[in-house]
Amino acid sequence: MPEEVKKKRITDIGPHDFHDYLPPVIKKNYGKWAYHEILDTGSMVHVAENGDKIYTVRMGSPRLVSGSFVRDLCDMADKYCGGYLRFTTRNNVEFLLDDENNIEPLKKDLEKLGYNVGGIGNVVANIVHTQGWVHCHTSASDASGVVKAVMDELYEYFVEDKLPSKVRIAFACCLNMCGSVASSDIAIMGMHRKVPKIDSEKILNLCEIPSTIAACPTNSIRPDTIDGKQTVKINDETCVFCGSCYTVCPAMPIADSLNDGISIWVGGKVSNARTKPTFSKLVIPFIPNDPPRWPKVVEAVKTIITAYKNGAEPGERVVEWIERIGWTRFFKITGFEFTKYHVDDFRLAETTMNYSSQVRF
């Protein structure tokens, strides 16, 4: 933010200029970094054009944290790196150090506290996820519980560099996908399979019918009358079970313990390297919720990781490996069943959209 703009501000409302929170060495070399190198799965170094260096130590963090956890982070940052740290988009914590000699002592202190250092290089990255049952009103499954169970099984791949390339995993507790599900190598997504239940006795007291109708993205809700009372009805054929109506109308809950569950998707990536960005595709249409450890979900994800590790070439992302061997071969290797739900018949699929920076003829 320009200094003249700062002087005109009469309140502290709104975010501060992010430059105020950068470590001095980053401020000094802002926009002048030459390259970076990975030192190991828990640390890397960025080198500026003038030779200055900034070291990063990365640790995995849960999405939902306690006050004591935040205090631990602050204590470690104050002790080793002048108080400077950052959170990544995948819920990692990165400590930013200007002294290489502090890397190993910091790692040891974090490990003593029970925190996991890793996530850099050809590893399974920390799982980004949504709120799940703990907070979200439209979730079809838990988030923290599933992610904890999956990462417990894949822990070795977070701390050891032994995959062909980086694997990003994401979890979304419903198809609204608040997490990076559509663009992750492996995606775990909560699935509703029944339309919302309509409580016609309460709907007029709790909801605005026009707002409820307008909230539906597929125009599946219409006005209705039962025994002379205004209510709504849902077209089961066009409802996509998103829960948007429940967001504005508490008399239309969508949660269903018998029919809610999880689906598995693969093949998303944002990177333009080697191949264009892709969206993930369906692999397993439905797995029933099985808390607290979700063994079938864990096994499915581990099966994909193992097949990818054994079959991909160095540097290949999951989607690049699958495209090379073919989807038929992928289903055969993993043992997943191919069903009618795998046929992409979405009538609005924008198959010709050029969302890549690569030239296409």
C-alpha positions, 0 to 999 in steps of 0.5 A: 500500500502506498504511503500516501494512501496509508496516511489518509486512513483514519481507522484500522479497519480492514487488513494491514498491508502484508508487506508489514509482516514479511521477514527483513530478508524477504522485504529486502529481496522482494521480487528478486529471488533467483531459485530455490532448493529442497534440502529434505522433506521438511526444509528448503532454501530460497536464494536471492540474486545477491546471494541472500538466503531464507530457509523454510521449515514446514510442518503439517497442521490440522485444519481445526487447532487449539489455543495451546497449538497456536501458542506452541507455534508462536513460541517456536517462531519467537525462539528460532526465526524472529517470530516469522511464520506463515500458513500455506493453503494446504494447512502447513505451517512454515517457519521462515529462518535466516540462520541455517544453524537453527533448522535442525534444533527447530525440527527437534523441538517440533518433534518433541512437541509431537508435530510432524515435519515434512510435506516438501518434495515428492510426498503426499502433501498435507490434506486440505479439508472442509469443516465436516460434522464439527461445523458445516450444516450441509456436510454428508460426512466428517472431515477431520476424522476422515483426514486423520484416519487417511494421514495416519495410514499415509504418514510415511509418504508425508515425511519420506520422499519416495513417490514419483511426484507430489500428490495432493489430497483434498477432502470436501464434506459435500459437493459444494466443495469448499476444499480444493477437491476438483484440482487435487490428485486424489479427492475425497468428497461427501455425498448426499443421495436423498433430496432434502426433507420438507417440513411443511408444518414449519416452513412458513415460520422458518423460511421465505418461500421466494428466497428458498426457491431462488437458492436452488442452482438447478431450479428444482424447487417450486411453490406448492400448497398442502391443505391450503398452506403454502409450502414447496416441492422438489423435483427429484430428477433435477436435484443435485443434493447440494443443500443450498436450500437448507442454507436459507430454509432450516425446514429443509434438512438434507442430512440422512445417516443411512444414505450419506457417505463418501465418493473418491475422485482422482486426476485433478491438478492446477499445474501447467507443467507437461500437461494442461490443468485437469479436473478430477474424475469419479473413481468410487461413487459411494462408500458408506460412512463408517466412523471413527476410522473410515477403513474402506475410504482409507483402503481406497486411497492407499490402493491408489497411492500404491498403484501410482507409486509402483506404476508412474514414471519419475515426475508424473502426476497422478493424472499423467500416469493414468492418461498414459496407461489408460483409464481401463488399465487404471481400473484393472490395477486398482480393482475398482468397479466401473459403473454407470455413474462413471459415464460423464453425461453432464449436458453443460460440460464445457469440453471445448473451453481452453483453460490452459496456457498451452497452445492448442491447434 
